[in-house]
Each structure stands twice: as C-alpha cells, then as structure tokens.
Amino acid sequence: MSASRAEPHHQHMSETAPQQGRFISFEGTEGVGKTTAIEQLCARLYTQGIDYVRTREPGGSPFAEQLRAILLDPATDIDDDTELLLLFAARSDHLQRVIMPALARGQWVICDRFTDSTLAYQGYGRAHGDALVVGKIETLIEQFVPRLPDITFWLDLPVLEGMARANKRSSADRFEQQAEAFFRRVYAGFEHLAAAYPRIQRIDAAGSSTEVSARIWQVMDAIIRVSD
C-alpha cells in the first residue's frame, strides 16, 4: 500500500453541515486496552456535552450481535470466505440500523473495531497479506460500506504483551485462540494500514490507562475544536 492512499467513501464534515456526527473507531490486536480507552473517551465526551453512541464490531445491532456470537464461538467451524461474508453481513446491518442513523442525527459514533480489523485479521492474519484477498476485502468495503471513520485510533502494543493481557481475562474466543504468528501478521496489517491512511492515528498503548487516554485526548481535543 502506498502512503496516504485515498480511501473510497471517506467523508469529512462539511462546513455547511456542522451538525453532522463524527465517526471514531478503535483498533488493535488482542489485549491492547481498547475497552478501557473507549470508556474513558466516552466519559470525556459526556463532560463536553457531546451526544454519542458507543458500539462495536462484529455486533452493534441485534442481528449483528447474533452473528458475533457465531463468529466468536470456538465451536464454529467455517472457512475463511464464510467468515468474511458473515462479518460484512453483520457490518451492513450495523451500518443501516445504528451507525448511519446516529450520524444523521448529529451524534458521534464510537466504535470498537471496524473495517481496518477486517483487513488486518482476515486479510493479513488469515490470508498472510495475499493481494487477492486484501483486494476482495477492499471491494466489499467499497460496495457495502457507505461511511468510513473520520478518525481511527490504532492502539499499538507489542503482540506478546497484548496476548499476555488477554490471557488474564476470561476464556479465549475463536480469534483469541489463534497462535502468536497469526497476531504478528495482524499487527503487520495494522502497520501497513496506518502508513497508508492518514485517518489512522497510532497511539502508544504502553503505560497506564490514564497515560493512554491522555494521548488519545490530545488528538480528540483538536477534532472537537474544529467541530465547534
């Protein structure tokens, strides 16, 4: 991928439509602290009087949550293409029922994972960065994703450190059970994406949650000032 590559459907807030909501996504490998970072960001948005919707992928709408349960179940036995199509079926419903209506109402959408996870996990983790598979995913994004995030926070943490954190939690889901080599490929995918797309902001996820949130808020504060 070339640096600063243009993305299809990437929309900036129009100066003539200041009430349009903003779309913020969080990305990263397992155990990087996305949940805590999102909770702390939402708390800050609340104190700023910003109306927001917090959501996640896969999931976010009732039907998408049903598909999430299937996708994350360790007992689910499906091939890579079926997995990819289920992810996009969930995403399509999520977009139409939750994300797009919220943005149209002027709410901010804070989403735990979005299309970058699909490129990193399915394109790089599953398919080892195979250009045909990555191209297939990019085509699905072009066809079925009418809006990409305005900004994406990639929480960057060494793979082994993140896996160690994740292993301290409850039993591993279908993705968390993957081997270290898989997550190293996923990490490489996020590196490629961050180099290609300016909307992706790399955030050092090492240190305390307070330190990580401060790094995120430095970026967010500038966005909020532009939105006012």
Accessible surface in RSA format (square Angstrom, percent):
REM  Atomic radii and reference values for relative SASA: ProtOr
REM  Chains: A
REM  Algorithm: Lee & Richards
REM  Probe-radius: 1.40
REM  Slices: 20
REM RES _ NUM      All-atoms   Total-Side   Main-Chain    Non-polar    All polar
REM                ABS   REL    ABS   REL    ABS   REL    ABS   REL    ABS   REL
RES MET A   1    82.61  42.8   9.18   6.1  73.44 174.9  19.28  16.4  63.34  83.9
RES SER A   2    76.59  64.7  62.61  83.6  13.98  32.2  53.17 113.2  23.42  32.8
RES ALA A   3    79.46  73.1  56.50  87.2  22.96  52.2  57.30  80.7  22.15  58.7
RES SER A   4    79.52  67.2  58.05  77.5  21.47  49.5  28.41  60.5  51.11  71.6
RES ARG A   5    89.53  37.6  81.11  41.3   8.42  20.0  21.71  29.7  67.81  41.1
RES ALA A   6    92.31  84.9  67.42 104.0  24.89  56.6  77.09 108.6  15.21  40.3
RES GLU A   7    31.27  18.0  12.58   9.5  18.69  44.5   4.73   9.1  26.55  21.7
RES PRO A   8    54.65  39.8  41.93  38.2  12.72  46.2  53.88  44.5   0.76   4.7
RES HIS A   9    77.93  42.6  56.29  39.1  21.64  55.3  50.11  51.6  27.82  32.4
RES HIS A  10    53.42  29.2  29.52  20.5  23.90  61.1  24.76  25.5  28.66  33.4
RES GLN A  11    73.30  41.0  69.32  50.7   3.98   9.5  25.74  54.8  47.55  36.1
RES HIS A  12   136.22  74.5 118.58  82.4  17.64  45.1  83.47  86.0  52.76  61.4
RES MET A  13    37.64  19.5  18.28  12.1  19.37  46.1   8.68   7.4  28.97  38.4
RES SER A  14    48.15  40.7  39.53  52.7   8.63  19.9  36.48  77.7  11.67  16.4
RES GLU A  15   172.81  99.2 139.70 105.7  33.11  78.8  62.00 119.9 110.81  90.5
RES THR A  16   126.72  90.1  94.68  96.0  32.03  76.3  83.70 112.4  43.02  65.0
RES ALA A  17    43.12  39.6  37.88  58.5   5.23  11.9  43.12  60.7   0.00   0.0
RES PRO A  18    76.38  55.7  65.58  59.8  10.80  39.3  66.32  54.8  10.06  62.5
RES GLN A  19   144.74  80.9 138.24 101.0   6.50  15.5  63.34 134.8  81.40  61.7
RES GLN A  20    47.91  26.8  37.36  27.3  10.55  25.1  20.42  43.5  27.49  20.9
RES GLY A  21     0.19   0.2   0.00   N/A   0.19   0.2   0.00   0.0   0.19   0.4
RES ARG A  22    25.93  10.9  25.93  13.2   0.00   0.0   0.27   0.4  25.66  15.6
RES PHE A  23     0.00   0.0   0.00   0.0   0.00   0.0   0.00   0.0   0.00   0.0
RES ILE A  24     0.08   0.0   0.08   0.1   0.00   0.0   0.08   0.1   0.00   0.0
RES SER A  25     0.00   0.0   0.00   0.0   0.00   0.0   0.00   0.0   0.00   0.0
RES PHE A  26     0.00   0.0   0.00   0.0   0.00   0.0   0.00   0.0   0.00   0.0
RES GLU A  27     0.96   0.6   0.96   0.7   0.00   0.0   0.96   1.9   0.00   0.0
RES GLY A  28     0.00   0.0   0.00   N/A   0.00   0.0   0.00   0.0   0.00   0.0
RES THR A  29     4.96   3.5   4.34   4.4   0.63   1.5   2.45   3.3   2.51   3.8
RES GLU A  30    21.40  12.3  18.74  14.2   2.66   6.3   3.49   6.7  17.91  14.6
RES GLY A  31     6.92   8.5   0.00   N/A   6.92   8.5   1.69   4.6   5.24  11.7
RES VAL A  32     4.24   2.8   0.75   0.7   3.49   8.4   0.75   0.7   3.49   9.5
RES GLY A  33    29.60  36.5   0.00   N/A  29.60  36.5  24.50  67.2   5.10  11.4
RES LYS A  34    24.45  11.9  21.41  13.1   3.05   7.3   4.64   4.2  19.81  21.1
RES THR A  35    73.04  52.0  71.46  72.4   1.59   3.8  44.35  59.6  28.69  43.4
RES THR A  36    53.31  37.9  53.12  53.9   0.19   0.5  20.80  27.9  32.51  49.1
RES ALA A  37     4.46   4.1   1.67   2.6   2.79   6.3   3.33   4.7   1.12   3.0
RES ILE A  38     1.08   0.6   1.08   0.8   0.00   0.0   1.08   0.8   0.00   0.0
RES GLU A  39    84.30  48.4  76.86  58.1   7.44  17.7  22.52  43.6  61.78  50.4
RES GLN A  40    58.57  32.8  54.09  39.5   4.48  10.7  28.68  61.0  29.89  22.7
RES LEU A  41     5.72   3.2   1.73   1.2   3.99  10.0   5.25   3.7   0.46   1.2
RES CYS A  42     5.96   4.5   5.96   6.7   0.00   0.0   5.96  15.1   0.00   0.0
RES ALA A  43    57.06  52.5  47.99  74.1   9.07  20.6  55.80  78.6   1.26   3.3
RES ARG A  44   101.64  42.7 101.64  51.8   0.00   0.0  36.78  50.3  64.86  39.3
RES LEU A  45     0.00   0.0   0.00   0.0   0.00   0.0   0.00   0.0   0.00   0.0
RES TYR A  46   167.42  78.2 158.02  89.9   9.40  24.5 110.51  83.0  56.91  70.2
RES THR A  47   103.04  73.3  65.78  66.7  37.25  88.8  68.18  91.6  34.85  52.7
RES GLN A  48    95.31  53.3  64.12  46.9  31.19  74.3   7.58  16.1  87.73  66.5
RES GLY A  49    69.37  85.5   0.00   N/A  69.37  85.5  36.89 101.2  32.47  72.7
RES ILE A  50    29.35  16.7  20.91  15.6   8.44  20.3  25.08  18.1   4.27  11.6
RES ASP A  51    90.20  63.2  78.24  77.9  11.96  28.3  37.22  87.6  52.98  52.8
RES TYR A  52    64.75  30.2  49.07  27.9  15.68  40.8  19.73  14.8  45.02  55.5
RES VAL A  53    33.13  21.8  29.64  26.8   3.49   8.4  33.13  28.8   0.00   0.0
RES ARG A  54   111.70  46.9  84.46  43.1  27.24  64.9  29.38  40.2  82.32  49.9
RES THR A  55    13.49   9.6   2.58   2.6  10.92  26.0  11.01  14.8   2.48   3.8
RES ARG A  56    98.93  41.5  98.93  50.4   0.00   0.0  29.92  40.9  69.01  41.8
RES GLU A  57     8.35   4.8   4.75   3.6   3.61   8.6   3.69   7.1   4.66   3.8
RES PRO A  58    20.07  14.6  17.05  15.5   3.03  11.0  20.07  16.6   0.00   0.0
RES GLY A  59     0.38   0.5   0.00   N/A   0.38   0.5   0.00   0.0   0.38   0.8
RES GLY A  60    23.05  28.4   0.00   N/A  23.05  28.4   6.78  18.6  16.27  36.4
RES SER A  61     1.69   1.4   0.00   0.0   1.69   3.9   1.69   3.6   0.00   0.0
RES PRO A  62   110.32  80.4  99.78  91.0  10.54  38.3 107.31  88.6   3.01  18.7
RES PHE A  63    94.75  47.4  92.50  57.3   2.26   5.9  93.27  56.5   1.48   4.2
RES ALA A  64     0.00   0.0   0.00   0.0   0.00   0.0   0.00   0.0   0.00   0.0
RES GLU A  65    55.97  32.1  51.11  38.7   4.86  11.6  37.75  73.0  18.22  14.9
RES GLN A  66   118.79  66.4 110.85  81.0   7.94  18.9  41.07  87.4  77.72  58.9
RES LEU A  67    13.81   7.7  13.81   9.9   0.00   0.0  13.81   9.7   0.00   0.0
RES ARG A  68    48.51  20.4  48.51  24.7   0.00   0.0   5.94   8.1  42.57  25.8
RES ALA A  69    66.59  61.2  50.31  77.6  16.28  37.0  60.83  85.7   5.75  15.2
RES ILE A  70    80.38  45.7  77.24  57.5   3.14   7.6  80.38  57.9   0.00   0.0
RES LEU A  71     0.00   0.0   0.00   0.0   0.00   0.0   0.00   0.0   0.00   0.0
RES LEU A  72    32.94  18.3  31.31  22.4   1.63   4.1  31.43  22.1   1.50   4.0
RES ASP A  73    62.43  43.7  56.29  56.0   6.14  14.5  14.25  33.5  48.18  48.1
RES PRO A  74    72.72  53.0  48.18  43.9  24.54  89.2  48.64  40.2  24.08 149.7
RES ALA A  75    87.33  80.3  53.63  82.8  33.69  76.6  65.46  92.2  21.86  57.9
RES THR A  76    26.73  19.0  10.91  11.1  15.82  37.7  12.38  16.6  14.35  21.7
RES ASP A  77   140.39  98.3 109.83 109.3  30.57  72.3  34.79  81.9 105.60 105.3
RES ILE A  78    48.78  27.8  24.80  18.5  23.98  57.8  32.50  23.4  16.28  44.2
RES ASP A  79    91.17  63.9  77.65  77.3  13.53  32.0  43.91 103.3  47.27  47.1
RES ASP A  80    76.91  53.9  72.24  71.9   4.67  11.1  27.20  64.0  49.71  49.6
RES ASP A  81    74.89  52.5  73.14  72.8   1.76   4.2  22.31  52.5  52.58  52.4
RES THR A  82    54.18  38.5  51.41  52.1   2.77   6.6  31.21  41.9  22.97  34.7
RES GLU A  83     0.42   0.2   0.42   0.3   0.00   0.0   0.21   0.4   0.22   0.2
RES LEU A  84     6.53   3.6   6.53   4.7   0.00   0.0   6.53   4.6   0.00   0.0
RES LEU A  85   105.47  58.7 101.38  72.5   4.08  10.3 101.65  71.4   3.82  10.3
RES LEU A  86    39.70  22.1  39.42  28.2   0.28   0.7  39.64  27.8   0.06   0.2
RES LEU A  87    13.82   7.7  11.86   8.5   1.96   4.9  11.86   8.3   1.96   5.3
RES PHE A  88     8.57   4.3   7.32   4.5   1.26   3.3   7.34   4.5   1.23   3.5
RES ALA A  89    42.22  38.8  30.22  46.6  11.99  27.3  38.53  54.3   3.69   9.8
RES ALA A  90     1.12   1.0   0.87   1.3   0.24   0.6   1.12   1.6   0.00   0.0
RES ARG A  91     7.17   3.0   5.99   3.1   1.17   2.8   1.97   2.7   5.20   3.2
RES SER A  92    39.64  33.5  38.71  51.7   0.94   2.2  12.93  27.5  26.72  37.4
RES ASP A  93    24.50  17.2  19.64  19.5   4.87  11.5   8.91  21.0  15.60  15.6
RES HIS A  94     0.08   0.0   0.08   0.1   0.00   0.0   0.08   0.1   0.00   0.0
RES LEU A  95     0.03   0.0   0.03   0.0   0.00   0.0   0.03   0.0   0.00   0.0
RES GLN A  96   107.43  60.1  92.43  67.6  14.99  35.7  38.83  82.6  68.60  52.0
RES ARG A  97   163.09  68.5 137.13  69.9  25.96  61.8  32.08  43.8 131.01  79.4
RES VAL A  98    29.34  19.3  25.88  23.4   3.46   8.3  28.94  25.1   0.40   1.1
RES ILE A  99     0.00   0.0   0.00   0.0   0.00   0.0   0.00   0.0   0.00   0.0
RES MET A 100    57.28  29.7  53.87  35.7   3.41   8.1  54.25  46.1   3.03   4.0
RES PRO A 101    42.61  31.1  34.55  31.5   8.05  29.3  41.98  34.7   0.63   3.9
RES ALA A 102     0.15   0.1   0.15   0.2   0.00   0.0   0.15   0.2   0.00   0.0
RES LEU A 103     4.92   2.7   4.39   3.1   0.53   1.3   4.58   3.2   0.35   0.9
RES ALA A 104    91.82  84.4  48.20  74.4  43.63  99.2  60.81  85.6  31.01  82.2
RES ARG A 105   156.60  65.8 118.68  60.5  37.92  90.3  74.23 101.5  82.37  49.9
RES GLY A 106    24.07  29.7   0.00   N/A  24.07  29.7   6.77  18.6  17.30  38.8
RES GLN A 107    27.21  15.2  27.21  19.9   0.00   0.0   3.90   8.3  23.30  17.7
RES TRP A 108    17.61   7.1  17.61   8.5   0.00   0.0   3.86   2.1  13.75  22.3
RES VAL A 109     0.00   0.0   0.00   0.0   0.00   0.0   0.00   0.0   0.00   0.0
RES ILE A 110     0.00   0.0   0.00   0.0   0.00   0.0   0.00   0.0   0.00   0.0
RES CYS A 111     0.00   0.0   0.00   0.0   0.00   0.0   0.00   0.0   0.00   0.0
RES ASP A 112    26.11  18.3  25.97  25.8   0.14   0.3   6.96  16.4  19.15  19.1
RES ARG A 113    31.00  13.0  31.00  15.8   0.00   0.0  13.94  19.1  17.06  10.3
RES PHE A 114     0.31   0.2   0.02   0.0   0.29   0.8   0.02   0.0   0.29   0.8
RES THR A 115     1.31   0.9   1.31   1.3   0.00   0.0   0.00   0.0   1.31   2.0
RES ASP A 116     0.64   0.4   0.64   0.6   0.00   0.0   0.52   1.2   0.11   0.1
RES SER A 117    10.44   8.8  10.10  13.5   0.34   0.8  10.39  22.1   0.05   0.1
RES THR A 118     2.49   1.8   1.53   1.5   0.97   2.3   0.93   1.2   1.56   2.4
RES LEU A 119     5.60   3.1   5.60   4.0   0.00   0.0   5.60   3.9   0.00   0.0
RES ALA A 120     0.00   0.0   0.00   0.0   0.00   0.0   0.00   0.0   0.00   0.0
RES TYR A 121    11.40   5.3  11.40   6.5   0.00   0.0  11.40   8.6   0.00   0.0
RES GLN A 122     9.54   5.3   8.33   6.1   1.20   2.9   4.44   9.5   5.10   3.9
RES GLY A 123     0.00   0.0   0.00   N/A   0.00   0.0   0.00   0.0   0.00   0.0
RES TYR A 124    26.33  12.3  26.18  14.9   0.15   0.4  15.24  11.5  11.09  13.7
RES GLY A 125     0.00   0.0   0.00   N/A   0.00   0.0   0.00   0.0   0.00   0.0
RES ARG A 126    46.35  19.5  28.02  14.3  18.33  43.6  14.25  19.5  32.11  19.5
RES ALA A 127    20.05  18.4   6.95  10.7  13.09  29.8  15.10  21.3   4.95  13.1
RES HIS A 128   126.27  69.0  97.58  67.8  28.70  73.4  64.97  67.0  61.30  71.3
RES GLY A 129    25.91  32.0   0.00   N/A  25.91  32.0   5.18  14.2  20.73  46.4
RES ASP A 130    64.95  45.5  55.20  54.9   9.75  23.1  20.38  48.0  44.57  44.5
RES ALA A 131    84.76  77.9  66.88 103.2  17.88  40.7  71.41 100.6  13.36  35.4
RES LEU A 132   150.91  84.0 142.90 102.2   8.01  20.1 144.79 101.7   6.12  16.5
RES VAL A 133    38.43  25.3  38.43  34.8   0.00   0.0  38.43  33.4   0.00   0.0
RES VAL A 134    13.53   8.9  13.53  12.2   0.00   0.0  13.53  11.8   0.00   0.0
RES GLY A 135    26.05  32.1   0.00   N/A  26.05  32.1  24.06  66.0   1.99   4.5
RES LYS A 136    88.82  43.3  80.93  49.7   7.90  18.8  63.58  57.2  25.24  26.9
RES ILE A 137     0.00   0.0   0.00   0.0   0.00   0.0   0.00   0.0   0.00   0.0
RES GLU A 138    28.68  16.5  27.62  20.9   1.07   2.5  13.58  26.3  15.11  12.3
RES THR A 139    71.16  50.6  71.03  72.0   0.12   0.3  45.31  60.9  25.85  39.1
RES LEU A 140    25.37  14.1  25.30  18.1   0.06   0.2  25.37  17.8   0.00   0.0
RES ILE A 141    10.08   5.7  10.08   7.5   0.00   0.0  10.08   7.3   0.00   0.0
RES GLU A 142    79.09  45.4  70.41  53.3   8.68  20.7   9.81  19.0  69.28  56.6
RES GLN A 143   125.60  70.2  96.32  70.4  29.28  69.7  17.75  37.8 107.85  81.8
RES PHE A 144   108.14  54.1  98.48  61.0   9.66  25.1 103.71  62.9   4.43  12.7
RES VAL A 145     1.64   1.1   0.18   0.2   1.47   3.5   0.62   0.5   1.03   2.8
RES PRO A 146    48.92  35.6  39.74  36.2   9.18  33.4  45.58  37.6   3.33  20.7
RES ARG A 147     4.39   1.8   4.39   2.2   0.00   0.0   0.04   0.0   4.36   2.6
RES LEU A 148     2.58   1.4   2.58   1.8   0.00   0.0   2.58   1.8   0.00   0.0
RES PRO A 149     0.02   0.0   0.02   0.0   0.00   0.0   0.02   0.0   0.00   0.0
RES ASP A 150    14.53  10.2   1.83   1.8  12.71  30.0   2.18   5.1  12.36  12.3
RES ILE A 151    14.31   8.1  14.31  10.7   0.00   0.0  14.31  10.3   0.00   0.0
RES THR A 152     0.35   0.2   0.35   0.4   0.00   0.0   0.35   0.5   0.00   0.0
RES PHE A 153     0.00   0.0   0.00   0.0   0.00   0.0   0.00   0.0   0.00   0.0
RES TRP A 154     8.09   3.2   8.09   3.9   0.00   0.0   6.79   3.6   1.29   2.1
RES LEU A 155     1.00   0.6   0.37   0.3   0.63   1.6   0.37   0.3   0.63   1.7
RES ASP A 156    10.66   7.5   8.00   8.0   2.67   6.3   0.92   2.2   9.75   9.7
RES LEU A 157     0.89   0.5   0.05   0.0   0.84   2.1   0.14   0.1   0.75   2.0
RES PRO A 158    82.66  60.2  74.54  68.0   8.12  29.5  82.35  68.0   0.31   1.9
RES VAL A 159     7.58   5.0   3.48   3.2   4.10   9.9   3.78   3.3   3.80  10.3
RES LEU A 160    96.74  53.9  91.60  65.5   5.13  12.9  91.96  64.6   4.78  12.9
RES GLU A 161    72.80  41.8  64.63  48.9   8.16  19.4  32.72  63.3  40.07  32.7
RES GLY A 162     0.21   0.3   0.00   N/A   0.21   0.3   0.21   0.6   0.00   0.0
RES MET A 163    35.33  18.3  34.25  22.7   1.08   2.6  35.33  30.0   0.00   0.0
RES ALA A 164    52.18  48.0  44.52  68.7   7.66  17.4  50.00  70.4   2.18   5.8
RES ARG A 165    76.89  32.3  71.94  36.7   4.95  11.8  38.99  53.3  37.91  23.0
RES ALA A 166     9.27   8.5   4.45   6.9   4.82  11.0   4.60   6.5   4.67  12.4
RES ASN A 167   112.03  77.3  81.31  78.6  30.71  74.0  29.38  70.7  82.65  79.9
RES LYS A 168   176.18  86.0 138.17  84.8  38.01  90.5  91.24  82.1  84.94  90.5
RES ARG A 169   130.05  54.6 105.85  54.0  24.20  57.6  66.66  91.1  63.39  38.4
RES SER A 170    98.12  82.9  72.87  97.3  25.25  58.2  56.31 119.9  41.82  58.6
RES SER A 171   108.26  91.5  78.77 105.1  29.50  68.0  56.66 120.7  51.60  72.3
RES ALA A 172    36.14  33.2  23.42  36.1  12.72  28.9  24.43  34.4  11.71  31.0
RES ASP A 173    34.53  24.2  32.13  32.0   2.40   5.7  17.64  41.5  16.89  16.8
RES ARG A 174    25.96  10.9  24.56  12.5   1.40   3.3   9.54  13.0  16.43  10.0
RES PHE A 175    19.91  10.0  19.91  12.3   0.00   0.0  19.91  12.1   0.00   0.0
RES GLU A 176    36.46  20.9  24.53  18.6  11.93  28.4   5.14   9.9  31.32  25.6
RES GLN A 177   107.39  60.0  74.87  54.7  32.52  77.4  27.02  57.5  80.36  60.9
RES GLN A 178    49.68  27.8  42.36  31.0   7.32  17.4   3.22   6.9  46.46  35.2
RES ALA A 179    68.23  62.7  54.82  84.6  13.41  30.5  63.91  90.0   4.31  11.4
RES GLU A 180    65.79  37.8  61.71  46.7   4.08   9.7  19.64  38.0  46.15  37.7
RES ALA A 181    58.21  53.5  51.45  79.4   6.76  15.4  55.18  77.7   3.04   8.0
RES PHE A 182     7.65   3.8   6.87   4.3   0.78   2.0   6.87   4.2   0.78   2.2
RES PHE A 183     1.50   0.8   1.50   0.9   0.00   0.0   1.50   0.9   0.00   0.0
RES ARG A 184   115.41  48.5 108.63  55.4   6.77  16.1  48.58  66.4  66.83  40.5
RES ARG A 185    66.56  27.9  62.73  32.0   3.83   9.1  34.26  46.8  32.30  19.6
RES VAL A 186     0.00   0.0   0.00   0.0   0.00   0.0   0.00   0.0   0.00   0.0
RES TYR A 187    47.93  22.4  47.93  27.3   0.00   0.0  27.88  20.9  20.05  24.7
RES ALA A 188    36.50  33.6  36.20  55.9   0.30   0.7  36.41  51.3   0.09   0.2
RES GLY A 189     0.00   0.0   0.00   N/A   0.00   0.0   0.00   0.0   0.00   0.0
RES PHE A 190     4.00   2.0   3.21   2.0   0.79   2.1   3.21   1.9   0.79   2.3
RES GLU A 191    86.23  49.5  79.56  60.2   6.67  15.9  20.44  39.5  65.79  53.7
RES HIS A 192    85.47  46.7  81.53  56.7   3.94  10.1  48.18  49.7  37.29  43.4
RES LEU A 193     0.00   0.0   0.00   0.0   0.00   0.0   0.00   0.0   0.00   0.0
RES ALA A 194    26.16  24.1  11.12  17.2  15.04  34.2  11.38  16.0  14.78  39.2
RES ALA A 195    67.89  62.4  47.19  72.8  20.70  47.1  58.44  82.3   9.45  25.0
RES ALA A 196     0.24   0.2   0.03   0.0   0.21   0.5   0.24   0.3   0.00   0.0
RES TYR A 197    10.04   4.7   9.71   5.5   0.33   0.9   1.23   0.9   8.81  10.9
RES PRO A 198    91.41  66.6  70.47  64.2  20.94  76.1  82.62  68.2   8.79  54.6
RES ARG A 199    15.13   6.4   3.72   1.9  11.41  27.2  11.40  15.6   3.73   2.3
RES ILE A 200    14.23   8.1   3.93   2.9  10.30  24.8   3.93   2.8  10.30  28.0
RES GLN A 201    62.54  35.0  60.55  44.3   2.00   4.8   2.67   5.7  59.87  45.4
RES ARG A 202   136.61  57.4 111.76  57.0  24.85  59.2  42.03  57.4  94.59  57.3
RES ILE A 203     8.34   4.7   7.02   5.2   1.32   3.2   8.34   6.0   0.00   0.0
RES ASP A 204    55.89  39.2  53.10  52.9   2.79   6.6  12.07  28.4  43.82  43.7
RES ALA A 205     1.00   0.9   0.00   0.0   1.00   2.3   0.00   0.0   1.00   2.6
RES ALA A 206    37.40  34.4  37.01  57.1   0.40   0.9  37.25  52.5   0.15   0.4
RES GLY A 207    48.19  59.4   0.00   N/A  48.19  59.4  28.43  78.0  19.76  44.3
RES SER A 208    56.42  47.7  42.82  57.1  13.61  31.3  49.60 105.6   6.82   9.6
RES SER A 209    51.69  43.7  38.21  51.0  13.48  31.1  23.19  49.4  28.51  39.9
RES THR A 210    98.27  69.9  96.16  97.5   2.10   5.0  66.47  89.3  31.79  48.1
RES GLU A 211    85.75  49.2  80.91  61.2   4.84  11.5  30.04  58.1  55.71  45.5
RES VAL A 212    11.19   7.4  11.19  10.1   0.00   0.0  11.19   9.7   0.00   0.0
RES SER A 213    20.97  17.7  17.92  23.9   3.05   7.0  18.59  39.6   2.38   3.3
RES ALA A 214    56.28  51.8  47.47  73.3   8.81  20.1  53.68  75.6   2.61   6.9
RES ARG A 215    73.37  30.8  70.51  35.9   2.86   6.8  29.50  40.3  43.86  26.6
RES ILE A 216     3.24   1.8   3.24   2.4   0.00   0.0   3.24   2.3   0.00   0.0
RES TRP A 217    25.90  10.4  25.89  12.5   0.01   0.0  19.76  10.5   6.15  10.0
RES GLN A 218   141.47  79.1 122.59  89.6  18.88  45.0  41.82  89.0  99.65  75.6
RES VAL A 219    36.02  23.7  30.69  27.8   5.32  12.8  35.76  31.1   0.25   0.7
RES MET A 220     0.00   0.0   0.00   0.0   0.00   0.0   0.00   0.0   0.00   0.0
RES ASP A 221    51.41  36.0  51.41  51.2   0.00   0.0   5.05  11.9  46.36  46.2
RES ALA A 222    43.41  39.9  41.80  64.5   1.61   3.7  42.72  60.2   0.69   1.8
RES ILE A 223    22.31  12.7  20.31  15.1   2.00   4.8  22.26  16.0   0.05   0.1
RES ILE A 224    11.92   6.8  11.92   8.9   0.00   0.0  11.92   8.6   0.00   0.0
RES ARG A 225   152.25  63.9 135.78  69.2  16.47  39.2  65.30  89.2  86.96  52.7
RES VAL A 226   120.69  79.4  95.00  86.0  25.68  61.9 102.39  89.0  18.29  49.6
RES SER A 227    21.96  18.6   9.14  12.2  12.82  29.5   9.36  19.9  12.60  17.6
RES ASP A 228   142.96 100.1  81.18  80.8  61.78 146.1  62.84 147.9  80.12  79.9
END  Absolute sums over single chains surface
CHAIN  1 A    10668.5       8657.4       2011.1       5936.0       4732.5
END  Absolute sums over all chains
TOTAL         10668.5       8657.4       2011.1       5936.0       4732.5
